[in-house]
Amino acid sequence: MFILKGVDQLTNAITKAKKIRPRVEFDRFGRYRVSGIRGGYYTVICRKDNRGVKAVACTCRGGEKGLVCYHAAAALSLHIGLARQRQTITV
Ligand SMILES: [Zn+2]
């Protein structure tokens, strides 16, 4: 799991995600399944606590060590888009 502080920390993972183009499946808001290079899927959880701290967790090895993996980057691009839509709907 890692704490998301800004998009800068995602740059490398986004580049990798663009190259690999994993499949991202929507499970529910904040929970996504992302395909791995060797097949199978990893689960990525994006959540925000009540202090506004954004945490992202991925079930891959890198993610468990707290690294920003491309699964997380791929899931976040979908998550951020959905979060924006939600805000537009609720406001
Ligand atoms: Zn991962």
PDB file of the backbone (N, CA, C, O) and the ligand in Angstrom, with CONECT records:
HET     ZN  A 101       1
ATOM      1  N   MET A   1       0.838  -1.188   0.000  1.00  0.00           N
ATOM      2  CA  MET A   1       0.000   0.000   0.000  1.00  0.00           C
ATOM      3  C   MET A   1       0.882   1.250   0.000  1.00  0.00           C
ATOM      4  O   MET A   1       1.920   1.279   0.660  1.00  0.00           O
ATOM      5  N   PHE A   2       0.478   2.253  -0.721  1.00  0.00           N
ATOM      6  CA  PHE A   2       1.213   3.512  -0.659  1.00  0.00           C
ATOM      7  C   PHE A   2       0.230   4.665  -0.538  1.00  0.00           C
ATOM      8  O   PHE A   2      -0.940   4.545  -0.901  1.00  0.00           O
ATOM      9  N   ILE A   3       0.721   5.776  -0.027  1.00  0.00           N
ATOM     10  CA  ILE A   3      -0.100   6.972   0.134  1.00  0.00           C
ATOM     11  C   ILE A   3       0.089   7.826  -1.111  1.00  0.00           C
ATOM     12  O   ILE A   3       1.215   8.143  -1.497  1.00  0.00           O
ATOM     13  N   LEU A   4      -1.002   8.187  -1.719  1.00  0.00           N
ATOM     14  CA  LEU A   4      -0.938   9.009  -2.928  1.00  0.00           C
ATOM     15  C   LEU A   4      -0.875  10.482  -2.548  1.00  0.00           C
ATOM     16  O   LEU A   4      -1.817  11.047  -1.992  1.00  0.00           O
ATOM     17  N   LYS A   5       0.282  11.091  -2.870  1.00  0.00           N
ATOM     18  CA  LYS A   5       0.462  12.506  -2.528  1.00  0.00           C
ATOM     19  C   LYS A   5       0.333  13.407  -3.741  1.00  0.00           C
ATOM     20  O   LYS A   5      -0.002  14.585  -3.618  1.00  0.00           O
ATOM     21  N   GLY A   6       0.594  12.859  -4.889  1.00  0.00           N
ATOM     22  CA  GLY A   6       0.491  13.671  -6.100  1.00  0.00           C
ATOM     23  C   GLY A   6       0.730  12.808  -7.319  1.00  0.00           C
ATOM     24  O   GLY A   6       1.169  11.664  -7.204  1.00  0.00           O
ATOM     25  N   VAL A   7       0.442  13.354  -8.482  1.00  0.00           N
ATOM     26  CA  VAL A   7       0.592  12.558  -9.701  1.00  0.00           C
ATOM     27  C   VAL A   7       2.058  12.295 -10.056  1.00  0.00           C
ATOM     28  O   VAL A   7       2.367  11.354 -10.788  1.00  0.00           O
ATOM     29  N   ASP A   8       2.967  13.143  -9.527  1.00  0.00           N
ATOM     30  CA  ASP A   8       4.396  12.984  -9.828  1.00  0.00           C
ATOM     31  C   ASP A   8       4.902  11.578  -9.508  1.00  0.00           C
ATOM     32  O   ASP A   8       5.677  11.000 -10.269  1.00  0.00           O
ATOM     33  N   GLN A   9       4.465  11.045  -8.394  1.00  0.00           N
ATOM     34  CA  GLN A   9       4.951   9.738  -7.993  1.00  0.00           C
ATOM     35  C   GLN A   9       4.425   8.611  -8.902  1.00  0.00           C
ATOM     36  O   GLN A   9       4.898   7.476  -8.831  1.00  0.00           O
ATOM     37  N   LEU A  10       3.457   8.937  -9.741  1.00  0.00           N
ATOM     38  CA  LEU A  10       2.868   7.928 -10.627  1.00  0.00           C
ATOM     39  C   LEU A  10       3.501   7.917 -12.014  1.00  0.00           C
ATOM     40  O   LEU A  10       3.254   7.008 -12.806  1.00  0.00           O
ATOM     41  N   THR A  11       4.324   8.936 -12.310  1.00  0.00           N
ATOM     42  CA  THR A  11       4.848   9.105 -13.670  1.00  0.00           C
ATOM     43  C   THR A  11       5.421   7.817 -14.278  1.00  0.00           C
ATOM     44  O   THR A  11       5.034   7.413 -15.374  1.00  0.00           O
ATOM     45  N   ASN A  12       6.344   7.183 -13.554  1.00  0.00           N
ATOM     46  CA  ASN A  12       6.966   5.972 -14.097  1.00  0.00           C
ATOM     47  C   ASN A  12       5.972   4.844 -14.282  1.00  0.00           C
ATOM     48  O   ASN A  12       6.010   4.132 -15.286  1.00  0.00           O
ATOM     49  N   ALA A  13       5.084   4.682 -13.317  1.00  0.00           N
ATOM     50  CA  ALA A  13       4.090   3.618 -13.383  1.00  0.00           C
ATOM     51  C   ALA A  13       3.108   3.870 -14.527  1.00  0.00           C
ATOM     52  O   ALA A  13       2.650   2.926 -15.170  1.00  0.00           O
ATOM     53  N   ILE A  14       2.786   5.128 -14.779  1.00  0.00           N
ATOM     54  CA  ILE A  14       1.870   5.451 -15.874  1.00  0.00           C
ATOM     55  C   ILE A  14       2.528   5.119 -17.217  1.00  0.00           C
ATOM     56  O   ILE A  14       1.891   4.570 -18.115  1.00  0.00           O
ATOM     57  N   THR A  15       3.812   5.462 -17.335  1.00  0.00           N
ATOM     58  CA  THR A  15       4.553   5.145 -18.559  1.00  0.00           C
ATOM     59  C   THR A  15       4.528   3.638 -18.810  1.00  0.00           C
ATOM     60  O   THR A  15       4.324   3.185 -19.936  1.00  0.00           O
ATOM     61  N   LYS A  16       4.737   2.885 -17.754  1.00  0.00           N
ATOM     62  CA  LYS A  16       4.736   1.430 -17.871  1.00  0.00           C
ATOM     63  C   LYS A  16       3.337   0.915 -18.244  1.00  0.00           C
ATOM     64  O   LYS A  16       3.193   0.031 -19.089  1.00  0.00           O
ATOM     65  N   ALA A  17       2.322   1.479 -17.604  1.00  0.00           N
ATOM     66  CA  ALA A  17       0.948   1.063 -17.878  1.00  0.00           C
ATOM     67  C   ALA A  17       0.573   1.349 -19.330  1.00  0.00           C
ATOM     68  O   ALA A  17      -0.152   0.574 -19.953  1.00  0.00           O
ATOM     69  N   LYS A  18       1.071   2.466 -19.866  1.00  0.00           N
ATOM     70  CA  LYS A  18       0.758   2.816 -21.258  1.00  0.00           C
ATOM     71  C   LYS A  18       1.388   1.826 -22.219  1.00  0.00           C
ATOM     72  O   LYS A  18       0.834   1.524 -23.276  1.00  0.00           O
ATOM     73  N   LYS A  19       2.564   1.321 -21.832  1.00  0.00           N
ATOM     74  CA  LYS A  19       3.286   0.368 -22.664  1.00  0.00           C
ATOM     75  C   LYS A  19       2.618  -1.011 -22.592  1.00  0.00           C
ATOM     76  O   LYS A  19       2.435  -1.680 -23.609  1.00  0.00           O
ATOM     77  N   ILE A  20       2.261  -1.415 -21.385  1.00  0.00           N
ATOM     78  CA  ILE A  20       1.703  -2.757 -21.167  1.00  0.00           C
ATOM     79  C   ILE A  20       0.210  -2.819 -21.468  1.00  0.00           C
ATOM     80  O   ILE A  20      -0.306  -3.858 -21.881  1.00  0.00           O
ATOM     81  N   ARG A  21      -0.465  -1.725 -21.264  1.00  0.00           N
ATOM     82  CA  ARG A  21      -1.912  -1.633 -21.463  1.00  0.00           C
ATOM     83  C   ARG A  21      -2.686  -2.782 -20.806  1.00  0.00           C
ATOM     84  O   ARG A  21      -3.306  -3.593 -21.493  1.00  0.00           O
ATOM     85  N   PRO A  22      -2.642  -2.839 -19.483  1.00  0.00           N
ATOM     86  CA  PRO A  22      -3.392  -3.903 -18.803  1.00  0.00           C
ATOM     87  C   PRO A  22      -4.897  -3.670 -18.896  1.00  0.00           C
ATOM     88  O   PRO A  22      -5.357  -2.544 -19.080  1.00  0.00           O
ATOM     89  N   ARG A  23      -5.634  -4.734 -18.767  1.00  0.00           N
ATOM     90  CA  ARG A  23      -7.093  -4.608 -18.736  1.00  0.00           C
ATOM     91  C   ARG A  23      -7.483  -4.171 -17.332  1.00  0.00           C
ATOM     92  O   ARG A  23      -6.999  -4.726 -16.346  1.00  0.00           O
ATOM     93  N   VAL A  24      -8.350  -3.188 -17.245  1.00  0.00           N
ATOM     94  CA  VAL A  24      -8.832  -2.746 -15.931  1.00  0.00           C
ATOM     95  C   VAL A  24     -10.317  -3.048 -15.875  1.00  0.00           C
ATOM     96  O   VAL A  24     -11.095  -2.560 -16.694  1.00  0.00           O
ATOM     97  N   GLU A  25     -10.697  -3.847 -14.909  1.00  0.00           N
ATOM     98  CA  GLU A  25     -12.114  -4.161 -14.735  1.00  0.00           C
ATOM     99  C   GLU A  25     -12.648  -3.486 -13.490  1.00  0.00           C
ATOM    100  O   GLU A  25     -12.025  -3.501 -12.428  1.00  0.00           O
ATOM    101  N   PHE A  26     -13.797  -2.906 -13.648  1.00  0.00           N
ATOM    102  CA  PHE A  26     -14.455  -2.217 -12.544  1.00  0.00           C
ATOM    103  C   PHE A  26     -15.164  -3.250 -11.682  1.00  0.00           C
ATOM    104  O   PHE A  26     -15.960  -4.049 -12.176  1.00  0.00           O
ATOM    105  N   ASP A  27     -14.864  -3.224 -10.394  1.00  0.00           N
ATOM    106  CA  ASP A  27     -15.553  -4.135  -9.481  1.00  0.00           C
ATOM    107  C   ASP A  27     -16.635  -3.316  -8.784  1.00  0.00           C
ATOM    108  O   ASP A  27     -17.829  -3.556  -8.960  1.00  0.00           O
ATOM    109  N   ARG A  28     -16.193  -2.347  -7.992  1.00  0.00           N
ATOM    110  CA  ARG A  28     -17.090  -1.326  -7.460  1.00  0.00           C
ATOM    111  C   ARG A  28     -16.251  -0.076  -7.264  1.00  0.00           C
ATOM    112  O   ARG A  28     -15.029  -0.127  -7.398  1.00  0.00           O
ATOM    113  N   PHE A  29     -16.878   1.029  -6.954  1.00  0.00           N
ATOM    114  CA  PHE A  29     -16.117   2.271  -6.817  1.00  0.00           C
ATOM    115  C   PHE A  29     -15.007   2.095  -5.783  1.00  0.00           C
ATOM    116  O   PHE A  29     -15.273   1.802  -4.617  1.00  0.00           O
ATOM    117  N   GLY A  30     -13.765   2.276  -6.220  1.00  0.00           N
ATOM    118  CA  GLY A  30     -12.638   2.132  -5.316  1.00  0.00           C
ATOM    119  C   GLY A  30     -12.017   0.745  -5.327  1.00  0.00           C
ATOM    120  O   GLY A  30     -11.042   0.490  -4.619  1.00  0.00           O
ATOM    121  N   ARG A  31     -12.582  -0.157  -6.134  1.00  0.00           N
ATOM    122  CA  ARG A  31     -12.045  -1.515  -6.188  1.00  0.00           C
ATOM    123  C   ARG A  31     -12.019  -1.981  -7.646  1.00  0.00           C
ATOM    124  O   ARG A  31     -13.052  -2.029  -8.314  1.00  0.00           O
ATOM    125  N   TYR A  32     -10.828  -2.319  -8.122  1.00  0.00           N
ATOM    126  CA  TYR A  32     -10.651  -2.661  -9.532  1.00  0.00           C
ATOM    127  C   TYR A  32      -9.802  -3.910  -9.676  1.00  0.00           C
ATOM    128  O   TYR A  32      -9.013  -4.244  -8.793  1.00  0.00           O
ATOM    129  N   ARG A  33      -9.969  -4.594 -10.794  1.00  0.00           N
ATOM    130  CA  ARG A  33      -9.128  -5.746 -11.090  1.00  0.00           C
ATOM    131  C   ARG A  33      -8.292  -5.384 -12.303  1.00  0.00           C
ATOM    132  O   ARG A  33      -8.820  -4.925 -13.317  1.00  0.00           O
ATOM    133  N   VAL A  34      -6.993  -5.592 -12.198  1.00  0.00           N
ATOM    134  CA  VAL A  34      -6.083  -5.225 -13.279  1.00  0.00           C
ATOM    135  C   VAL A  34      -5.299  -6.458 -13.703  1.00  0.00           C
ATOM    136  O   VAL A  34      -4.774  -7.190 -12.864  1.00  0.00           O
ATOM    137  N   SER A  35      -5.222  -6.685 -15.023  1.00  0.00           N
ATOM    138  CA  SER A  35      -4.530  -7.872 -15.515  1.00  0.00           C
ATOM    139  C   SER A  35      -3.024  -7.746 -15.340  1.00  0.00           C
ATOM    140  O   SER A  35      -2.467  -6.654 -15.453  1.00  0.00           O
ATOM    141  N   GLY A  36      -2.369  -8.867 -15.065  1.00  0.00           N
ATOM    142  CA  GLY A  36      -0.916  -8.899 -14.912  1.00  0.00           C
ATOM    143  C   GLY A  36      -0.261  -9.358 -16.207  1.00  0.00           C
ATOM    144  O   GLY A  36      -0.931  -9.871 -17.103  1.00  0.00           O
ATOM    145  N   ILE A  37       1.050  -9.170 -16.299  1.00  0.00           N
ATOM    146  CA  ILE A  37       1.783  -9.557 -17.510  1.00  0.00           C
ATOM    147  C   ILE A  37       1.672 -11.062 -17.750  1.00  0.00           C
ATOM    148  O   ILE A  37       1.498 -11.501 -18.887  1.00  0.00           O
ATOM    149  N   ARG A  38       1.770 -11.838 -16.693  1.00  0.00           N
ATOM    150  CA  ARG A  38       1.743 -13.292 -16.832  1.00  0.00           C
ATOM    151  C   ARG A  38       0.348 -13.870 -16.664  1.00  0.00           C
ATOM    152  O   ARG A  38       0.199 -15.028 -16.273  1.00  0.00           O
ATOM    153  N   GLY A  39      -0.656 -13.091 -16.950  1.00  0.00           N
ATOM    154  CA  GLY A  39      -2.028 -13.576 -16.797  1.00  0.00           C
ATOM    155  C   GLY A  39      -2.485 -13.406 -15.369  1.00  0.00           C
ATOM    156  O   GLY A  39      -1.694 -13.079 -14.484  1.00  0.00           O
ATOM    157  N   GLY A  40      -3.752 -13.628 -15.151  1.00  0.00           N
ATOM    158  CA  GLY A  40      -4.296 -13.442 -13.818  1.00  0.00           C
ATOM    159  C   GLY A  40      -4.598 -11.971 -13.567  1.00  0.00           C
ATOM    160  O   GLY A  40      -4.255 -11.093 -14.359  1.00  0.00           O
ATOM    161  N   TYR A  41      -5.230 -11.746 -12.475  1.00  0.00           N
ATOM    162  CA  TYR A  41      -5.616 -10.382 -12.146  1.00  0.00           C
ATOM    163  C   TYR A  41      -5.164 -10.004 -10.755  1.00  0.00           C
ATOM    164  O   TYR A  41      -5.095 -10.845  -9.858  1.00  0.00           O
ATOM    165  N   TYR A  42      -4.854  -8.718 -10.580  1.00  0.00           N
ATOM    166  CA  TYR A  42      -4.535  -8.201  -9.261  1.00  0.00           C
ATOM    167  C   TYR A  42      -5.665  -7.267  -8.869  1.00  0.00           C
ATOM    168  O   TYR A  42      -6.289  -6.634  -9.721  1.00  0.00           O
ATOM    169  N   THR A  43      -5.918  -7.188  -7.589  1.00  0.00           N
ATOM    170  CA  THR A  43      -6.961  -6.291  -7.098  1.00  0.00           C
ATOM    171  C   THR A  43      -6.320  -5.008  -6.597  1.00  0.00           C
ATOM    172  O   THR A  43      -5.375  -5.038  -5.810  1.00  0.00           O
ATOM    173  N   VAL A  44      -6.835  -3.898  -7.053  1.00  0.00           N
ATOM    174  CA  VAL A  44      -6.337  -2.591  -6.607  1.00  0.00           C
ATOM    175  C   VAL A  44      -7.461  -1.889  -5.845  1.00  0.00           C
ATOM    176  O   VAL A  44      -8.579  -1.754  -6.342  1.00  0.00           O
ATOM    177  N   ILE A  45      -7.142  -1.451  -4.639  1.00  0.00           N
ATOM    178  CA  ILE A  45      -8.107  -0.739  -3.798  1.00  0.00           C
ATOM    179  C   ILE A  45      -7.651   0.717  -3.670  1.00  0.00           C
ATOM    180  O   ILE A  45      -6.509   0.978  -3.291  1.00  0.00           O
ATOM    181  N   CYS A  46      -8.528   1.650  -3.980  1.00  0.00           N
ATOM    182  CA  CYS A  46      -8.221   3.072  -3.819  1.00  0.00           C
ATOM    183  C   CYS A  46      -9.190   3.608  -2.783  1.00  0.00           C
ATOM    184  O   CYS A  46     -10.405   3.474  -2.934  1.00  0.00           O
ATOM    185  N   ARG A  47      -8.663   4.208  -1.742  1.00  0.00           N
ATOM    186  CA  ARG A  47      -9.583   4.792  -0.760  1.00  0.00           C
ATOM    187  C   ARG A  47      -9.034   6.072  -0.146  1.00  0.00           C
ATOM    188  O   ARG A  47      -7.836   6.353  -0.165  1.00  0.00           O
ATOM    189  N   LYS A  48      -9.956   6.813   0.386  1.00  0.00           N
ATOM    190  CA  LYS A  48      -9.617   8.095   1.005  1.00  0.00           C
ATOM    191  C   LYS A  48     -10.167   8.041   2.413  1.00  0.00           C
ATOM    192  O   LYS A  48     -11.349   7.761   2.612  1.00  0.00           O
ATOM    193  N   ASP A  49      -9.307   8.309   3.403  1.00  0.00           N
ATOM    194  CA  ASP A  49      -9.820   8.271   4.781  1.00  0.00           C
ATOM    195  C   ASP A  49     -10.471   9.611   5.130  1.00  0.00           C
ATOM    196  O   ASP A  49     -10.486  10.530   4.310  1.00  0.00           O
ATOM    197  N   ASN A  50     -11.008   9.719   6.347  1.00  0.00           N
ATOM    198  CA  ASN A  50     -11.750  10.945   6.662  1.00  0.00           C
ATOM    199  C   ASN A  50     -10.877  12.182   6.836  1.00  0.00           C
ATOM    200  O   ASN A  50     -11.394  13.290   6.983  1.00  0.00           O
ATOM    201  N   ARG A  51      -9.534  11.998   6.820  1.00  0.00           N
ATOM    202  CA  ARG A  51      -8.651  13.162   6.828  1.00  0.00           C
ATOM    203  C   ARG A  51      -8.237  13.551   5.406  1.00  0.00           C
ATOM    204  O   ARG A  51      -7.458  14.484   5.209  1.00  0.00           O
ATOM    205  N   GLY A  52      -8.765  12.829   4.427  1.00  0.00           N
ATOM    206  CA  GLY A  52      -8.462  13.141   3.037  1.00  0.00           C
ATOM    207  C   GLY A  52      -7.199  12.480   2.518  1.00  0.00           C
ATOM    208  O   GLY A  52      -6.735  12.801   1.423  1.00  0.00           O
ATOM    209  N   VAL A  53      -6.626  11.543   3.304  1.00  0.00           N
ATOM    210  CA  VAL A  53      -5.421  10.841   2.866  1.00  0.00           C
ATOM    211  C   VAL A  53      -5.826   9.726   1.904  1.00  0.00           C
ATOM    212  O   VAL A  53      -6.657   8.876   2.227  1.00  0.00           O
ATOM    213  N   LYS A  54      -5.216   9.748   0.708  1.00  0.00           N
ATOM    214  CA  LYS A  54      -5.557   8.757  -0.308  1.00  0.00           C
ATOM    215  C   LYS A  54      -4.562   7.609  -0.254  1.00  0.00           C
ATOM    216  O   LYS A  54      -3.354   7.809  -0.375  1.00  0.00           O
ATOM    217  N   ALA A  55      -5.082   6.416  -0.073  1.00  0.00           N
ATOM    218  CA  ALA A  55      -4.231   5.232  -0.018  1.00  0.00           C
ATOM    219  C   ALA A  55      -4.590   4.299  -1.167  1.00  0.00           C
ATOM    220  O   ALA A  55      -5.761   4.122  -1.502  1.00  0.00           O
ATOM    221  N   VAL A  56      -3.565   3.711  -1.757  1.00  0.00           N
ATOM    222  CA  VAL A  56      -3.780   2.776  -2.858  1.00  0.00           C
ATOM    223  C   VAL A  56      -3.071   1.473  -2.524  1.00  0.00           C
ATOM    224  O   VAL A  56      -1.896   1.475  -2.157  1.00  0.00           O
ATOM    225  N   ALA A  57      -3.782   0.371  -2.651  1.00  0.00           N
ATOM    226  CA  ALA A  57      -3.190  -0.925  -2.361  1.00  0.00           C
ATOM    227  C   ALA A  57      -3.366  -1.843  -3.556  1.00  0.00           C
ATOM    228  O   ALA A  57      -4.419  -1.852  -4.193  1.00  0.00           O
ATOM    229  N   CYS A  58      -2.329  -2.615  -3.859  1.00  0.00           N
ATOM    230  CA  CYS A  58      -2.417  -3.596  -4.948  1.00  0.00           C
ATOM    231  C   CYS A  58      -1.953  -4.925  -4.383  1.00  0.00           C
ATOM    232  O   CYS A  58      -1.081  -4.975  -3.515  1.00  0.00           O
ATOM    233  N   THR A  59      -2.546  -6.005  -4.886  1.00  0.00           N
ATOM    234  CA  THR A  59      -2.207  -7.325  -4.364  1.00  0.00           C
ATOM    235  C   THR A  59      -0.981  -7.950  -5.032  1.00  0.00           C
ATOM    236  O   THR A  59      -0.624  -9.082  -4.706  1.00  0.00           O
ATOM    237  N   CYS A  60      -0.320  -7.237  -5.966  1.00  0.00           N
ATOM    238  CA  CYS A  60       0.887  -7.796  -6.578  1.00  0.00           C
ATOM    239  C   CYS A  60       2.059  -7.674  -5.599  1.00  0.00           C
ATOM    240  O   CYS A  60       1.942  -7.002  -4.574  1.00  0.00           O
ATOM    241  N   ARG A  61       3.176  -8.314  -5.906  1.00  0.00           N
ATOM    242  CA  ARG A  61       4.330  -8.299  -5.001  1.00  0.00           C
ATOM    243  C   ARG A  61       4.853  -6.902  -4.754  1.00  0.00           C
ATOM    244  O   ARG A  61       5.134  -6.534  -3.613  1.00  0.00           O
ATOM    245  N   GLY A  62       4.987  -6.122  -5.810  1.00  0.00           N
ATOM    246  CA  GLY A  62       5.477  -4.749  -5.671  1.00  0.00           C
ATOM    247  C   GLY A  62       4.550  -3.929  -4.798  1.00  0.00           C
ATOM    248  O   GLY A  62       4.987  -3.181  -3.924  1.00  0.00           O
ATOM    249  N   GLY A  63       3.257  -4.085  -5.054  1.00  0.00           N
ATOM    250  CA  GLY A  63       2.259  -3.339  -4.304  1.00  0.00           C
ATOM    251  C   GLY A  63       2.287  -3.672  -2.823  1.00  0.00           C
ATOM    252  O   GLY A  63       2.097  -2.797  -1.978  1.00  0.00           O
ATOM    253  N   GLU A  64       2.524  -4.938  -2.512  1.00  0.00           N
ATOM    254  CA  GLU A  64       2.584  -5.351  -1.108  1.00  0.00           C
ATOM    255  C   GLU A  64       3.776  -4.737  -0.402  1.00  0.00           C
ATOM    256  O   GLU A  64       3.763  -4.545   0.814  1.00  0.00           O
ATOM    257  N   LYS A  65       4.824  -4.425  -1.188  1.00  0.00           N
ATOM    258  CA  LYS A  65       6.013  -3.794  -0.608  1.00  0.00           C
ATOM    259  C   LYS A  65       5.872  -2.277  -0.540  1.00  0.00           C
ATOM    260  O   LYS A  65       6.755  -1.584  -0.034  1.00  0.00           O
ATOM    261  N   GLY A  66       4.754  -1.769  -1.056  1.00  0.00           N
ATOM    262  CA  GLY A  66       4.542  -0.327  -1.000  1.00  0.00           C
ATOM    263  C   GLY A  66       5.045   0.409  -2.235  1.00  0.00           C
ATOM    264  O   GLY A  66       5.162   1.634  -2.228  1.00  0.00           O
ATOM    265  N   LEU A  67       5.344  -0.342  -3.298  1.00  0.00           N
ATOM    266  CA  LEU A  67       5.798   0.297  -4.534  1.00  0.00           C
ATOM    267  C   LEU A  67       4.598   0.749  -5.356  1.00  0.00           C
ATOM    268  O   LEU A  67       3.502   0.197  -5.257  1.00  0.00           O
ATOM    269  N   VAL A  68       4.845   1.773  -6.171  1.00  0.00           N
ATOM    270  CA  VAL A  68       3.794   2.254  -7.063  1.00  0.00           C
ATOM    271  C   VAL A  68       3.876   1.404  -8.320  1.00  0.00           C
ATOM    272  O   VAL A  68       4.750   1.625  -9.157  1.00  0.00           O
ATOM    273  N   CYS A  69       2.981   0.436  -8.464  1.00  0.00           N
ATOM    274  CA  CYS A  69       3.045  -0.467  -9.615  1.00  0.00           C
ATOM    275  C   CYS A  69       2.153   0.043 -10.743  1.00  0.00           C
ATOM    276  O   CYS A  69       1.323   0.928 -10.538  1.00  0.00           O
ATOM    277  N   TYR A  70       2.329  -0.516 -11.921  1.00  0.00           N
ATOM    278  CA  TYR A  70       1.531  -0.051 -13.056  1.00  0.00           C
ATOM    279  C   TYR A  70       0.065  -0.457 -12.928  1.00  0.00           C
ATOM    280  O   TYR A  70      -0.805   0.154 -13.549  1.00  0.00           O
ATOM    281  N   HIS A  71      -0.211  -1.491 -12.123  1.00  0.00           N
ATOM    282  CA  HIS A  71      -1.621  -1.868 -11.890  1.00  0.00           C
ATOM    283  C   HIS A  71      -2.341  -0.716 -11.195  1.00  0.00           C
ATOM    284  O   HIS A  71      -3.445  -0.315 -11.565  1.00  0.00           O
ATOM    285  N   ALA A  72      -1.653  -0.202 -10.160  1.00  0.00           N
ATOM    286  CA  ALA A  72      -2.219   0.909  -9.388  1.00  0.00           C
ATOM    287  C   ALA A  72      -2.419   2.128 -10.287  1.00  0.00           C
ATOM    288  O   ALA A  72      -3.446   2.803 -10.210  1.00  0.00           O
ATOM    289  N   ALA A  73      -1.431   2.406 -11.141  1.00  0.00           N
ATOM    290  CA  ALA A  73      -1.524   3.562 -12.039  1.00  0.00           C
ATOM    291  C   ALA A  73      -2.700   3.395 -12.995  1.00  0.00           C
ATOM    292  O   ALA A  73      -3.444   4.345 -13.240  1.00  0.00           O
ATOM    293  N   ALA A  74      -2.869   2.180 -13.539  1.00  0.00           N
ATOM    294  CA  ALA A  74      -3.958   1.918 -14.478  1.00  0.00           C
ATOM    295  C   ALA A  74      -5.315   2.049 -13.779  1.00  0.00           C
ATOM    296  O   ALA A  74      -6.245   2.645 -14.323  1.00  0.00           O
ATOM    297  N   ALA A  75      -5.419   1.489 -12.576  1.00  0.00           N
ATOM    298  CA  ALA A  75      -6.677   1.555 -11.834  1.00  0.00           C
ATOM    299  C   ALA A  75      -6.985   2.991 -11.424  1.00  0.00           C
ATOM    300  O   ALA A  75      -8.138   3.420 -11.448  1.00  0.00           O
ATOM    301  N   LEU A  76      -5.933   3.735 -11.044  1.00  0.00           N
ATOM    302  CA  LEU A  76      -6.137   5.117 -10.614  1.00  0.00           C
ATOM    303  C   LEU A  76      -6.661   6.009 -11.729  1.00  0.00           C
ATOM    304  O   LEU A  76      -7.465   6.909 -11.488  1.00  0.00           O
ATOM    305  N   SER A  77      -6.201   5.755 -12.953  1.00  0.00           N
ATOM    306  CA  SER A  77      -6.680   6.603 -14.045  1.00  0.00           C
ATOM    307  C   SER A  77      -8.192   6.434 -14.212  1.00  0.00           C
ATOM    308  O   SER A  77      -8.898   7.393 -14.523  1.00  0.00           O
ATOM    309  N   LEU A  78      -8.681   5.218 -14.006  1.00  0.00           N
ATOM    310  CA  LEU A  78     -10.127   4.982 -14.066  1.00  0.00           C
ATOM    311  C   LEU A  78     -10.799   5.583 -12.826  1.00  0.00           C
ATOM    312  O   LEU A  78     -11.824   6.257 -12.921  1.00  0.00           O
ATOM    313  N   HIS A  79     -10.192   5.319 -11.657  1.00  0.00           N
ATOM    314  CA  HIS A  79     -10.760   5.777 -10.391  1.00  0.00           C
ATOM    315  C   HIS A  79     -10.906   7.308 -10.337  1.00  0.00           C
ATOM    316  O   HIS A  79     -11.933   7.828  -9.902  1.00  0.00           O
ATOM    317  N   ILE A  80      -9.870   8.009 -10.782  1.00  0.00           N
ATOM    318  CA  ILE A  80      -9.903   9.475 -10.748  1.00  0.00           C
ATOM    319  C   ILE A  80     -11.012  10.007 -11.658  1.00  0.00           C
ATOM    320  O   ILE A  80     -11.711  10.960 -11.316  1.00  0.00           O
ATOM    321  N   GLY A  81     -11.157   9.372 -12.824  1.00  0.00           N
ATOM    322  CA  GLY A  81     -12.228   9.765 -13.749  1.00  0.00           C
ATOM    323  C   GLY A  81     -13.602   9.559 -13.120  1.00  0.00           C
ATOM    324  O   GLY A  81     -14.486  10.406 -13.243  1.00  0.00           O
ATOM    325  N   LEU A  82     -13.769   8.426 -12.446  1.00  0.00           N
ATOM    326  CA  LEU A  82     -15.051   8.112 -11.802  1.00  0.00           C
ATOM    327  C   LEU A  82     -15.327   9.052 -10.638  1.00  0.00           C
ATOM    328  O   LEU A  82     -16.458   9.491 -10.432  1.00  0.00           O
ATOM    329  N   ALA A  83     -14.261   9.359  -9.868  1.00  0.00           N
ATOM    330  CA  ALA A  83     -14.412  10.250  -8.721  1.00  0.00           C
ATOM    331  C   ALA A  83     -14.863  11.632  -9.195  1.00  0.00           C
ATOM    332  O   ALA A  83     -15.689  12.279  -8.551  1.00  0.00           O
ATOM    333  N   ARG A  84     -14.312  12.077 -10.328  1.00  0.00           N
ATOM    334  CA  ARG A  84     -14.696  13.385 -10.883  1.00  0.00           C
ATOM    335  C   ARG A  84     -16.168  13.357 -11.285  1.00  0.00           C
ATOM    336  O   ARG A  84     -16.915  14.292 -10.996  1.00  0.00           O
ATOM    337  N   GLN A  85     -16.574  12.292 -11.945  1.00  0.00           N
ATOM    338  CA  GLN A  85     -17.974  12.157 -12.371  1.00  0.00           C
ATOM    339  C   GLN A  85     -18.908  12.215 -11.176  1.00  0.00           C
ATOM    340  O   GLN A  85     -19.939  12.886 -11.195  1.00  0.00           O
ATOM    341  N   ARG A  86     -18.511  11.483 -10.124  1.00  0.00           N
ATOM    342  CA  ARG A  86     -19.320  11.446  -8.900  1.00  0.00           C
ATOM    343  C   ARG A  86     -19.516  12.832  -8.323  1.00  0.00           C
ATOM    344  O   ARG A  86     -20.623  13.216  -7.943  1.00  0.00           O
ATOM    345  N   GLN A  87     -18.402  13.591  -8.263  1.00  0.00           N
ATOM    346  CA  GLN A  87     -18.483  14.935  -7.709  1.00  0.00           C
ATOM    347  C   GLN A  87     -19.442  15.786  -8.525  1.00  0.00           C
ATOM    348  O   GLN A  87     -20.220  16.570  -7.981  1.00  0.00           O
ATOM    349  N   THR A  88     -19.373  15.618  -9.828  1.00  0.00           N
ATOM    350  CA  THR A  88     -20.253  16.408 -10.699  1.00  0.00           C
ATOM    351  C   THR A  88     -21.707  16.052 -10.441  1.00  0.00           C
ATOM    352  O   THR A  88     -22.592  16.905 -10.491  1.00  0.00           O
ATOM    353  N   ILE A  89     -21.936  14.773 -10.163  1.00  0.00           N
ATOM    354  CA  ILE A  89     -23.305  14.322  -9.928  1.00  0.00           C
ATOM    355  C   ILE A  89     -23.827  14.808  -8.571  1.00  0.00           C
ATOM    356  O   ILE A  89     -24.963  15.270  -8.463  1.00  0.00           O
ATOM    357  N   THR A  90     -22.982  14.697  -7.537  1.00  0.00           N
ATOM    358  CA  THR A  90     -23.461  15.038  -6.199  1.00  0.00           C
ATOM    359  C   THR A  90     -23.525  16.536  -5.930  1.00  0.00           C
ATOM    360  O   THR A  90     -24.327  16.992  -5.115  1.00  0.00           O
ATOM    361  N   VAL A  91     -22.667  17.311  -6.626  1.00  0.00           N
ATOM    362  CA  VAL A  91     -22.658  18.769  -6.362  1.00  0.00           C
ATOM    363  C   VAL A  91     -23.901  19.408  -6.985  1.00  0.00           C
ATOM    364  O   VAL A  91     -24.091  20.620  -6.881  1.00  0.00           O
TER     365      VAL A  91
HETATM  366 ZN    ZN A 101       0.347  -4.080  -8.645  1.00  0.00          ZN2+
END
